[in-house]
Amino acid sequence: MRALLSRSLAVAVATVLLAAVLAAPAVGSDYSHIKSVLFVWTASPADLPWIASHYDWVRLDADLIPPFRAISSAPCWVYSEYNSITAPEDYAFMRAWCEGRGAVWEDMFVHFAVNTVHRPGYEGSASDTSHEDKFDTVWVYNGSSYADRTTDAYSGTAFAVGTGSGWILYVGYDEPFKEANFTLSTPASADWAGVWEYWNGSTWAALSPTDGTADMTASGKVEKLPPPMASWARTTVNGVTRWWWRLRTTTAGATQPVVAGGGLKGRNFITFSGGSYTQPGWDAANDQNGDGVRDANVNPNATAVFRYEARAHYYALQTSYLNMGNVSTRAAYAARAAQLLTTPIAGSTYTYDSLFLDNATTQMVLDNLVSGGATVEPTSDSAWQANSVAMLQAVKAAVGPAKIVFINTSIWANPAIESYIGAVDGFHGEAFIRADGMYLRECLDALVSRNAKGKWCQILARAVAVEGDWERSKMTSLALFYLASGDNTYYEWGVDGHPWPFKQNWYAAIEYNVGQPKGPYYVLRQQDDPSCPHDQWGIAYMYAREFDNALVVSVPLPHWDSNYTASYTAALPAYTLPAGGTSNRYQRLNSDGTINPTILTTVTLRNAEGVILVKADLSPPAVTVSKSADVSQVAPGDVITYTITYRNDSSATVQNVILTDPIPEYTTYVSNSTKLNGSVVDPDPFVNDRVSVPIGSVPTGGSGTVVFQVRVR
């Protein structure tokens, strides 16, 4: 066996020494000047090499983490909702945590104290009608196996429930319930018989409900009020733990009952009517015996039958605000966070590096309520903030210093927001940058301050075409990012505010190497905005920040009432040349990575416009190269495939590039094996024991590959 020998590789006038060995997993992307973040919900294994070469911090589906880890060590994060429980796995974990420690499950949530009417904007769209009447699980047991009829019960096809003696219909809900409403496509005959039962903690006991179906001979309601809360307990049926009722067939009779499709539902205690949702409130005074069920009418304005019906919903009807003032809530949530970051992923040995807590600084939303809105638990802004920060601190303590916890929060700088960020490692700024919106100086200062404190910062730019101009949007967003970026600041540009499909959200200007910042941003010029009627707000600031290879300049929208056409002109500052002297000559970088040949000594920008200006006289063009082989050890007769990647990271197009590489000793070139960017090079470029491929012009940010083969002698 022979180890491959390192050889020199000549590109243009530069010679680079390269080791022909397989690459180890990359630490991050291919770009040293910028860090990029990817928030993607859908990707395939084939996408992973591209993702690894472009992004430094990613969210991927669990099954993609192991193959991604094989090629990149970039941090991977897992998502969790903060103010509420959305994922069934989170819900199950926290409930089991409570049951295992004797904590009261319902104390985990915030509850409305009186009946409350929501506008649709509070809950989501008007189509988010309530589905509380859908049972979580419906089984039909035929004496030997279980059939899942959950979907059929709510909106599917008809199904039989008592075909033979010993058949059992199981109706399960994740919380206690008081009724089951039947629509029968085939009623039972009078000689059919069954018995309703519930689990009392040790055995199935007679429920003895009020049976409006008359033993399944007619459609109707089966109701038990009050439910037997003193003895009723959750149990597991066919692997699923719920609060269960069951209907056990004792006599099959001549005709057995068939439930119509969509004909088995519970109670829809949240209703939608006239453009608003109505949700019942909970008053403990209506629960005389303290079992969590309404048994009195002391407060007629709090009509929840069960305490859980009064949970204050967040964002959608299927989520509920967590009561972060409760010590058990904080402890259970922190334990779940620790589990998310320590459990191996998809059967591998890998674990997530970081935890993203969405909507972490959202206050209790009470301003979109039509009426009601008072809560049992403290939900004032000050109480909410203090309790939320306490839970964030508990999460960070539980996961430890080696894992990153970051929160989705606001662009705006204020003491409350800073207290949230101070409790964790960093933040995700969803739509933090809007090319068509305001990006006020205090927001820039907040980013600079958070960077100085070592906080991890994910900056998602909401992609909105300013005046229909996507070029302007892309470059303005990138310029705004560079103004306040720091060591731990990550960039992503999201089409329509969402970072998917992810390849569509990448543009070549991101790849241009601006170098390192030479100082903080500053005001290059300021003047009144002629388009804004508000004198105290209508001041246009032209911000600038110098980097090694470029000057970043931007004019954020001064005010919402400003237009996008008012413009401002400033002289461009001089920069120092390596050989001595100065220059104030710049060229504009385009979003496709090319550089406009026009030389600029002044810049004119409109409201909501930003540019990256390349220092035209800074350095001569240069191309960098890297080389790899498809094997690390070889024997005589083996074929080695070499891949050479070239890239122009300079501030100008490189002309007349020729890539030349001598073949290694003890090898023979494979005729006509050379390809340039996937196409066979004709005529064959192998001459005098070396491959010499004419590349031509390589623009700024341009790259490509040359592949050729040799056979070991």
C-alpha positions in Angstrom: 0.0 0.0 0.0 1.2 3.5 -0.8 0.1 6.7 1.0 -0.8 9.4 -1.5 1.9 12.1 -1.8 1.2 15.8 -1.4 1.8 17.8 -4.5 1.8 21.5 -5.4 -1.0 23.1 -7.3 -0.6 26.2 -9.4 -3.5 28.6 -10.1 -2.7 31.8 -11.9 0.4 33.2 -10.1 -0.2 31.5 -6.8 1.1 28.1 -5.7 -0.7 26.3 -2.8 0.6 23.1 -1.1 -2.2 20.6 -0.8 -2.5 17.2 0.9 -4.4 14.7 -1.1 -6.4 13.1 1.7 -10.1 12.8 2.6 -11.5 15.8 4.4 -12.6 15.5 8.1 -16.0 16.9 9.1 -16.1 20.6 8.6 -16.5 22.9 11.6 -19.0 25.1 9.8 -19.6 26.5 6.3 -17.1 27.3 3.7 -17.2 31.1 4.6 -15.0 32.7 7.2 -16.4 36.2 6.9 -20.1 35.4 7.8 -22.0 32.9 9.8 -25.3 31.7 8.5 -28.2 30.0 10.2 -30.7 27.6 8.6 -34.2 27.1 10.0 -35.5 24.4 7.8 -38.5 22.0 8.3 -38.0 19.8 5.2 -34.8 18.6 3.6 -33.4 15.3 2.2 -30.1 13.5 2.7 -29.0 14.7 -0.7 -29.3 18.3 0.5 -26.9 17.8 3.4 -23.6 18.4 1.7 -25.0 21.7 0.3 -26.3 22.7 3.8 -23.0 21.8 5.4 -21.0 24.0 3.0 -23.3 27.0 3.4 -24.6 27.1 7.0 -23.0 27.2 10.4 -26.0 26.6 12.7 -29.0 24.5 11.6 -32.3 23.0 12.5 -32.9 19.6 10.8 -35.3 16.7 11.2 -34.0 14.2 13.7 -33.3 11.5 11.1 -31.0 13.8 9.2 -28.8 14.7 12.2 -26.6 11.5 12.1 -25.7 11.8 8.4 -25.2 15.6 8.8 -22.9 15.0 11.8 -20.7 12.8 9.6 -19.8 15.8 7.4 -20.2 18.8 9.7 -19.9 19.7 13.3 -22.1 22.8 13.0 -24.4 23.1 16.0 -27.9 21.6 15.5 -30.9 22.7 17.5 -34.3 21.3 18.5 -37.5 23.4 18.6 -39.8 23.8 21.5 -42.7 26.2 22.2 -42.1 28.2 25.4 -45.4 29.8 26.6 -47.5 26.8 25.9 -47.3 23.1 25.2 -47.8 22.2 21.5 -45.9 18.9 20.8 -47.7 15.7 22.0 -44.3 14.4 23.3 -43.9 17.5 25.5 -47.4 17.2 26.8 -46.9 13.5 27.7 -43.6 14.2 29.4 -44.8 17.0 31.6 -48.0 15.1 32.5 -46.0 12.0 33.5 -43.6 14.3 35.5 -46.6 15.7 37.5 -48.1 12.3 38.1 -44.8 10.9 39.2 -44.3 13.6 41.8 -47.8 14.2 43.0 -48.1 17.6 41.4 -51.5 18.8 40.3 -51.6 18.7 36.5 -54.1 21.5 36.1 -52.0 23.9 38.1 -49.6 23.9 35.1 -51.9 26.2 33.2 -53.4 29.7 33.2 -57.2 29.8 33.4 -59.8 32.4 32.6 -61.8 33.4 35.7 -64.9 34.3 33.8 -66.4 33.5 30.4 -64.3 35.2 27.8 -64.9 36.2 24.2 -61.9 36.2 21.8 -61.5 37.8 18.5 -60.3 35.4 15.8 -57.0 37.4 15.6 -56.2 36.1 19.1 -56.7 32.5 18.3 -55.6 32.4 14.7 -57.8 32.5 11.6 -61.6 32.2 11.7 -61.3 28.7 10.3 -59.7 27.6 13.5 -63.1 26.3 14.8 -63.0 24.4 18.0 -62.3 20.6 18.0 -62.7 20.0 21.7 -65.5 17.6 20.8 -63.1 15.2 19.1 -62.2 12.2 21.3 -58.5 11.6 21.3 -58.8 7.9 20.9 -61.7 5.5 19.9 -61.0 1.8 19.9 -63.4 -1.0 18.9 -62.3 -4.4 20.4 -63.7 -7.5 18.7 -62.6 -10.0 21.3 -59.1 -10.5 19.8 -57.9 -7.2 18.3 -58.3 -3.5 18.4 -59.5 -1.3 15.5 -58.7 2.4 15.6 -61.9 4.3 14.8 -60.7 7.8 16.1 -60.9 9.4 12.6 -64.1 7.6 11.7 -65.8 8.8 14.9 -65.2 12.4 14.1 -65.4 12.7 10.3 -64.8 9.3 8.6 -66.9 6.3 7.7 -69.5 4.3 9.6 -68.4 1.5 11.9 -70.0 -1.3 14.0 -69.5 -1.2 17.8 -71.3 -4.3 19.1 -71.4 -7.0 16.5 -70.9 -9.8 19.1 -71.0 -10.5 22.8 -67.8 -9.3 24.3 -67.2 -6.5 21.7 -66.1 -3.3 23.5 -66.2 0.3 22.3 -63.6 2.4 24.1 -63.9 6.2 24.2 -60.9 8.1 25.4 -60.1 11.7 26.1 -56.9 13.3 27.5 -58.9 15.0 30.2 -62.0 14.0 32.1 -65.3 14.3 30.2 -69.0 14.1 30.9 -70.7 13.0 27.7 -70.6 11.1 24.4 -72.9 12.0 21.6 -74.0 9.3 19.1 -75.4 9.5 15.6 -76.3 6.0 14.6 -76.6 4.9 10.9 -78.1 1.6 12.2 -79.8 1.6 15.6 -79.6 -1.6 17.6 -82.6 -3.8 18.0 -84.4 -4.0 21.3 -82.8 -7.3 22.2 -79.2 -5.8 21.9 -77.7 -5.0 25.3 -74.5 -3.4 26.6 -73.1 -1.9 29.8 -71.2 1.4 30.2 -68.1 1.2 32.4 -65.2 3.4 33.7 -61.9 2.6 35.2 -61.9 3.2 39.0 -58.2 2.6 39.6 -58.3 -1.1 40.0 -61.1 -2.5 37.8 -63.8 -1.6 35.3 -66.9 -0.4 37.3 -70.5 0.4 36.2 -70.8 4.0 35.0 -74.6 4.2 35.2 -75.0 7.2 32.9 -78.1 9.0 31.7 -78.5 7.1 28.4 -80.2 9.2 25.7 -79.6 6.4 23.2 -81.8 3.9 25.1 -79.2 1.2 24.9 -78.1 2.2 21.4 -81.6 1.9 19.9 -81.5 5.6 18.9 -79.2 8.5 18.3 -78.6 10.6 21.4 -76.4 11.7 24.3 -74.8 9.4 26.9 -74.0 11.7 29.9 -72.6 11.2 33.4 -72.8 14.4 35.5 -71.2 14.7 37.9 -68.6 12.2 36.7 -67.2 9.8 39.4 -64.1 11.9 40.0 -63.4 10.5 43.4 -62.7 7.1 41.9 -62.2 7.7 38.1 -58.6 7.2 37.1 -56.5 7.3 33.9 -55.5 3.9 32.5 -53.9 2.4 29.5 -55.9 0.6 26.8 -54.0 -0.9 23.9 -50.9 1.1 24.8 -52.7 4.5 25.0 -53.2 6.2 28.4 -56.4 8.3 28.6 -59.5 8.9 30.7 -61.7 6.1 29.4 -65.3 5.1 29.2 -66.2 1.8 27.5 -69.4 0.2 26.2 -69.2 -3.6 26.6 -71.7 -5.6 24.6 -73.4 -8.2 26.7 -76.1 -9.4 24.2 -75.6 -9.1 20.4 -79.3 -9.3 19.6 -80.8 -9.4 16.1 -79.4 -6.0 14.9 -76.2 -4.5 16.2 -75.6 -0.7 16.4 -73.5 1.0 13.7 -72.1 4.5 14.3 -72.4 6.9 11.4 -69.2 8.5 10.0 -68.5 11.5 12.2 -71.2 10.2 14.6 -69.3 9.9 17.9 -68.3 13.2 19.5 -67.8 14.8 22.9 -68.7 18.3 24.1 -67.6 21.3 22.2 -67.1 23.7 25.1 -65.5 26.4 23.0 -67.7 27.8 20.3 -67.2 30.1 17.3 -70.0 32.4 16.4 -70.4 35.9 14.9 -66.7 36.3 14.3 -65.5 35.5 17.9 -64.7 32.5 20.1 -66.5 32.1 23.5 -64.6 30.2 26.1 -65.9 29.3 29.6 -64.3 30.6 32.8 -63.5 28.8 36.0 -64.4 29.9 39.5 -63.5 27.6 42.4 -66.6 28.8 44.2 -68.6 26.8 41.7 -66.8 23.6 42.7 -68.2 23.0 46.1 -66.5 19.6 46.8 -63.2 20.6 45.3 -63.0 17.7 42.8 -62.4 19.9 39.7 -66.0 19.7 38.4 -68.6 22.5 38.5 -71.4 21.4 40.9 -72.8 24.8 41.9 -73.8 28.1 40.3 -72.3 30.6 42.7 -70.7 32.5 39.7 -73.0 32.2 36.7 -70.3 34.0 34.6 -67.9 31.1 35.0 -69.6 28.1 33.2 -66.7 25.7 32.7 -67.8 22.2 33.8 -64.2 21.1 34.2 -61.3 23.3 35.3 -59.3 22.5 32.1 -62.1 24.0 29.9 -61.0 27.5 31.1 -57.4 27.2 30.1 -56.3 30.4 28.4 -55.3 29.5 24.9 -52.3 30.9 23.1 -52.1 31.3 19.3 -54.5 28.5 18.6 -57.2 26.6 20.4 -55.0 23.5 20.7 -52.4 25.2 22.9 -52.6 26.7 26.4 -50.6 29.2 28.3 -48.3 27.7 30.9 -48.6 29.0 34.5 -44.9 29.9 34.8 -45.6 31.2 38.3 -46.1 27.7 39.5 -42.8 26.1 40.8 -43.9 22.6 39.4 -44.5 24.1 35.9 -41.0 25.5 35.9 -39.4 22.3 37.1 -41.3 20.1 34.7 -40.5 22.3 31.7 -36.8 22.5 32.7 -36.7 18.7 33.0 -38.2 18.3 29.5 -35.7 20.8 28.1 -32.8 18.8 29.6 -34.3 15.6 28.2 -34.5 17.1 24.7 -30.8 18.0 24.8 -29.5 14.8 26.3 -31.5 12.0 24.6 -29.6 10.5 21.6 -31.1 11.4 18.2 -32.7 8.7 16.0 -30.9 5.8 17.6 -27.5 7.4 17.2 -25.0 8.7 19.8 -25.6 12.3 18.8 -27.5 14.8 20.8 -28.7 18.3 20.0 -26.3 21.1 20.7 -28.9 23.8 21.3 -32.6 24.4 22.2 -34.8 27.0 20.5 -37.6 28.3 22.7 -40.2 30.0 20.4 -42.3 33.0 21.5 -40.4 33.2 24.7 -41.2 36.9 25.5 -44.9 37.0 24.5 -47.0 38.5 27.3 -50.4 37.2 28.1 -52.5 38.5 25.1 -55.4 40.3 26.6 -55.8 43.2 24.2 -57.6 41.2 21.6 -60.4 40.1 23.8 -63.9 41.3 23.3 -65.0 40.7 26.9 -63.8 38.9 30.0 -60.1 38.1 30.1 -59.6 38.1 33.9 -57.4 35.1 34.9 -57.2 33.0 38.0 -53.4 33.1 38.0 -51.4 36.3 38.1 -50.8 37.5 34.5 -49.9 41.2 34.8 -47.0 42.2 32.6 -44.7 42.5 35.6 -45.7 39.1 37.0 -45.5 37.4 33.7 -42.1 38.8 33.0 -40.7 37.8 36.4 -42.2 34.3 36.2 -41.0 33.8 32.6 -37.5 34.8 33.4 -37.5 32.5 36.4 -38.5 29.6 34.1 -35.8 30.5 31.6 -33.3 30.4 34.4 -34.5 27.0 35.5 -34.2 25.7 31.9 -30.6 27.0 31.6 -29.6 25.5 34.9 -31.1 22.2 33.9 -29.4 21.9 30.6 -26.0 23.1 31.8 -23.3 25.3 30.3 -22.3 23.0 27.5 -25.7 23.4 25.7 -27.0 26.6 24.0 -30.5 27.9 25.0 -31.8 30.7 22.8 -35.2 32.4 22.6 -37.3 33.9 19.9 -37.8 37.5 20.9 -38.2 41.1 19.7 -35.9 43.5 17.9 -36.8 46.3 20.3 -34.4 47.0 23.1 -36.0 47.5 26.6 -35.2 46.2 30.1 -37.8 43.4 29.9 -36.4 42.0 26.7 -32.9 42.2 28.0 -33.9 40.4 31.1 -35.2 37.5 29.1 -32.1 37.3 26.9 -29.9 37.7 30.0 -31.3 34.4 31.4 -30.1 32.3 28.5 -27.4 32.2 25.9 -28.9 34.1 23.0 -31.9 35.0 20.8 -33.5 34.4 17.5 -34.8 37.5 15.8 -37.6 36.4 13.6 -38.1 39.0 10.9 -35.6 41.0 12.9 -34.6 42.8 9.6 -37.1 44.0 7.2 -35.7 45.8 4.2 -39.0 47.7 3.8 -39.3 48.6 7.5 -37.7 50.6 10.3 -34.4 49.4 11.8 -33.9 52.1 14.4 -30.6 53.0 15.9 -31.6 51.7 19.3 -32.1 48.3 17.7 -28.6 48.4 16.2 -27.3 49.4 19.6 -29.2 46.5 21.2 -27.5 44.0 18.8 -24.1 45.5 19.4 -24.7 45.3 23.2 -25.9 41.7 23.0 -22.8 40.7 20.9 -20.6 42.4 23.5 -22.1 40.3 26.2 -21.3 37.1 24.2 -24.9 36.3 23.3 -25.6 34.1 20.4 -27.7 36.0 17.9 -29.7 34.5 15.0 -30.9 37.2 12.6 -33.7 36.3 10.2 -34.3 38.9 7.5 -37.8 38.9 6.3 -37.6 38.9 2.5 -40.0 41.5 1.2 -39.4 43.0 -2.3 -39.1 46.8 -1.6 -41.1 48.5 -4.3 -41.0 45.1 -6.1 -37.2 45.2 -6.3 -35.7 42.0 -5.0 -32.2 43.1 -5.7 -32.7 46.1 -3.3 -34.3 43.8 -0.7 -31.4 41.3 -0.7 -28.6 43.8 -0.5 -30.4 46.0 2.1 -31.1 43.1 4.4 -27.4 41.9 4.1 -26.2 45.5 4.7 -28.3 45.9 7.8 -27.0 42.6 9.2 -23.4 43.6 8.7 -23.9 46.9 10.4 -24.4 45.3 13.8 -23.0 41.8 13.3 -20.5 40.3 15.8 -18.6 37.1 16.6 -21.8 35.1 17.4 -24.2 36.7 14.9 -25.8 34.4 12.3 -27.7 35.5 9.2 -30.6 34.1 7.2 -32.8 35.6 4.5 -36.3 34.1 4.5 -38.6 34.3 1.5 -42.0 35.6 2.7 -40.7 35.6 6.2 -40.1 31.9 6.2 -36.7 30.3 5.6 -37.9 27.6 3.2 -37.3 26.4 0.6 -33.8 27.0 1.9 -31.8 27.0 -1.4 -34.0 29.7 -2.7 -33.0 31.8 0.2 -29.3 31.8 -0.6 -27.8 34.4 -2.9 -24.2 34.8 -4.0 -23.6 38.2 -2.4 -23.6 36.4 1.0 -20.5 34.6 -0.2 -18.5 37.7 -0.9 -15.7 38.1 1.7 -16.1 41.5 3.2 -13.4 40.6 5.7 -13.4 41.5 9.4 -14.9 44.7 10.8 -12.5 47.5 11.4 -14.7 49.2 14.0 -18.4 49.7 14.9 -21.0 51.3 12.7 -21.3 55.1 12.6 -23.5 57.8 11.1 -22.1 58.8 7.7 -24.8 61.4 7.2 -28.1 62.5 8.7 -30.8 64.9 7.4 -34.5 65.5 7.5 -36.6 63.1 5.5 -38.6 65.2 3.0 -41.2 62.5 2.6 -42.1 62.3 6.3 -44.6 64.7 7.9 -43.4 64.0 11.4 -40.5 66.4 12.1 -39.5 64.7 15.4 -39.4 61.3 13.7 -38.6 62.0 10.1 -34.8 62.1 10.3 -32.9 59.9 7.9 -29.7 58.3 9.1 -27.1 56.9 6.7 -25.2 54.3 8.7 -21.8 53.0 7.6 -19.4 50.3 8.8 -15.9 49.6 7.4 -14.7 46.0 6.8 -11.3 44.8 5.5 -12.5 44.6 1.9 -15.7 46.7 1.8 -17.8 49.5 3.2 -21.3 48.7 4.3 -23.8 51.6 4.0 -27.6 51.7 4.7 -30.5 54.1 5.2 -33.3 52.4 7.1 -36.8 53.6 6.7 -37.0 56.7 9.0 -40.7 56.3 9.8 -43.7 54.2 8.7 -45.1 57.3 7.0 -41.9 57.8 5.0 -41.8 56.8 1.3 -39.3 54.6 -0.4 -38.1 57.2 -3.0 -36.6 60.0 -0.9 -32.8 59.9 -1.4 -29.6 61.1 0.2 -26.0 61.5 -1.0 -22.8 61.3 0.9 -19.1 61.4 0.1 -17.4 58.0 0.6 -14.5 57.8 3.2 -11.0 57.0 2.3 -9.4 53.7 3.2 -5.7 52.9 3.6 -3.9 50.9 1.0 -1.4 48.1 2.0 1.4 49.7 0.0 0.7 53.1 1.6 -1.5 56.0 0.7 -5.3 56.0 0.6 -8.2 55.7 -1.8 -11.9 56.5 -1.7 -12.8 54.5 -4.8 -15.5 51.8 -4.4 -17.6 49.4 -6.6 -21.1 48.2 -5.8 -21.6 44.5 -5.0 -24.6 42.9 -6.7 -26.8 40.3 -5.1 -25.6 37.7 -7.7 -22.0 38.1 -6.4 -20.8 40.2 -9.4 -19.3 43.6 -8.9 -20.5 46.6 -10.9 -17.5 48.1 -12.8 -18.5 51.7 -12.1 -16.2 53.4 -9.7 -17.9 55.4 -7.0 -16.6 58.2 -4.7 -20.0 59.1 -3.5 -23.1 57.0 -2.7 -26.8 57.9 -3.1 -29.3 55.8 -1.2 -33.1 55.9 -0.9 -35.1 55.2 2.3 -35.0 51.5 3.0 -31.9 50.9 0.9 -28.5 49.4 1.7 -25.3 48.6 -0.3 -22.0 46.8 0.1 -19.3 48.8 -1.5 -16.1 46.9 -2.5 -12.8 48.7 -2.0 -11.8 49.0 -5.6 -8.0 49.6 -5.1 -7.4 47.4 -2.1 -5.7 44.3 -3.5 -4.9 42.4 -6.7 -7.3 39.6 -7.7 -6.6 36.2 -6.3 -8.1 32.7 -6.5 -7.8 30.1 -3.8 -7.9 26.4 -4.4 -8.3 23.1 -2.4 -7.8 19.5 -3.5 -9.1 16.2 -2.3 -8.9 12.5 -3.4 -11.6 9.8 -3.2 -9.2 7.4 -1.3 -6.6 7.8 1.4 -4.6 4.5 0.7 -4.0 2.8 -2.6 -2.4 -0.2 -4.2 -0.9 -0.7 -7.7 -3.7 -0.7 -10.3 -6.0 1.5 -8.3 -7.6 4.6 -9.8 -7.6 7.8 -7.9 -10.1 10.6 -8.6 -8.9 14.0 -7.7 -11.2 17.0 -7.2 -9.8 20.5 -7.2 -12.1 23.3 -6.1 -11.3 26.9 -7.0 -12.8 30.1 -5.7 -12.4 33.9 -6.1 -12.7 35.5 -2.7 -11.1 38.8 -3.9 -12.9 42.0 -4.6 -12.7 41.9 -8.4 -13.0 39.4 -11.3 -9.9 37.4 -12.0 -9.1 37.2 -15.7 -7.3 34.4 -17.8 -7.2 31.8 -15.0 -5.4 28.6 -15.9 -5.4 25.8 -13.3 -2.3 23.6 -13.5 -1.6 20.5 -11.4 1.3 17.9 -11.8 0.2 14.3 -11.4 1.8 12.5 -8.4 4.8 10.3 -8.7 4.2 6.6 -9.4 0.9 7.3 -11.2 -0.3 7.5 -14.9 -2.9 9.9 -16.1 -6.2 8.4 -17.3 -6.8 9.7 -20.8 -9.7 12.1 -21.3 -10.7 11.9 -17.6 -10.5 15.7 -16.9 -13.8 17.5 -16.4 -14.4 21.2 -15.8 -17.6 21.8 -13.8 -18.9 18.4 -14.8 -18.0 18.7 -18.6 -15.2 16.7 -20.2 -12.4 19.1 -21.3 -11.7 18.8 -25.0 -9.0 18.6 -26.1 -7.5 16.6 -23.3 -5.5 19.1 -21.2 -2.8 16.6 -20.0 0.6 17.8 -21.2 4.1 17.1 -19.8 3.0 15.1 -16.8 0.5 17.7 -15.7 -3.1 18.8 -16.1 -3.5 22.3 -17.3 -7.1 23.6 -17.7 -8.0 27.0 -19.0 -10.7 28.4 -16.7 -11.1 31.9 -18.1 -12.7 34.6 -16.0 -13.8 34.0 -12.4 -16.0 36.7 -10.9 -16.0 37.7 -7.3 -17.5 34.9 -5.3 -17.3 32.6 -8.4 -16.2 29.0 -7.9 -15.9 25.7 -9.7 -14.3 22.3 -9.9 -11.8 20.4 -11.9 -11.8 16.6 -11.7 -9.3 14.2 -13.2 -8.1 10.6 -12.6 -4.7 8.8 -12.4 -3.9 5.1 -12.1 -1.3 3.9 -9.5 1.7 2.1 -11.1 
